[in-house]
Amino acid sequence: MEPAAAKFIGAGIACIGMGGAAIGVAFIFGNYLAAAIRNPSAAQGQFGNLIFGFAVTEALGIFSLLVALLLLFVPL
């Protein structure tokens, strides 16, 4: 296999992490919304946890994007 082809395959595999982060963010916000509908008085108390979970999940997606870009643009 040529090194250029391996770089593209590796970058594509690294981008799977961005899809996982999108699913994670949707899961976090969906569960928060469901809980806020059940108990609106407790929703404000859980907002900090929502933002922290969003930040950590989104950071993992950004890290996978960084790995993909490094694989594509750093010379062998």
C-alpha positions in Angstrom: 0.0 0.0 0.0 1.3 3.5 -0.8 1.9 5.8 2.1 -0.4 8.4 0.7 -3.3 5.9 0.6 -2.6 4.9 4.2 -2.7 8.5 5.3 -6.2 8.9 3.7 -7.5 5.7 5.3 -6.1 6.7 8.7 -7.6 10.1 8.5 -11.0 8.6 7.5 -10.9 6.3 10.5 -9.9 9.1 12.8 -13.0 11.1 11.6 -15.2 8.4 13.1 -14.5 10.0 16.5 -16.3 13.2 15.3 -19.4 11.1 14.5 -19.2 9.6 18.0 -18.9 13.1 19.5 -22.0 14.2 17.6 -24.0 11.2 18.9 -22.7 11.9 22.5 -23.8 15.5 22.4 -27.2 14.5 21.1 -27.5 12.0 23.8 -26.5 14.5 26.5 -28.9 17.2 25.4 -31.7 14.7 24.7 -31.5 13.3 28.2 -31.3 16.8 29.7 -34.4 17.9 27.8 -36.3 14.8 28.9 -35.4 15.3 32.5 -36.2 19.0 32.4 -39.7 18.2 31.0 -40.3 15.7 33.9 -39.0 18.0 36.6 -38.6 21.7 35.5 -37.6 22.9 39.0 -34.5 20.8 39.0 -33.4 21.7 35.5 -31.5 24.8 36.4 -29.5 22.9 39.0 -28.3 20.4 36.3 -27.4 23.0 33.7 -23.7 23.2 34.9 -23.5 19.4 34.4 -25.0 19.8 31.0 -22.4 22.3 29.9 -19.5 20.3 31.4 -20.6 17.1 29.6 -21.1 19.1 26.3 -17.5 20.5 26.6 -15.9 17.2 27.3 -17.7 15.4 24.6 -17.0 18.2 22.0 -13.4 18.2 23.0 -13.1 14.5 22.1 -14.5 15.3 18.7 -12.0 18.2 18.2 -9.2 15.9 19.2 -10.2 13.3 16.6 -10.3 16.1 14.0 -6.9 17.2 15.0 -5.5 13.7 14.6 -7.1 13.5 11.1 -5.6 16.8 10.1 -2.2 15.8 11.4 -2.4 12.5 9.4 -3.2 14.4 6.3 -0.9 17.4 6.4 2.2 16.3 8.3 4.8 14.9 5.9 6.0 11.4 6.4 
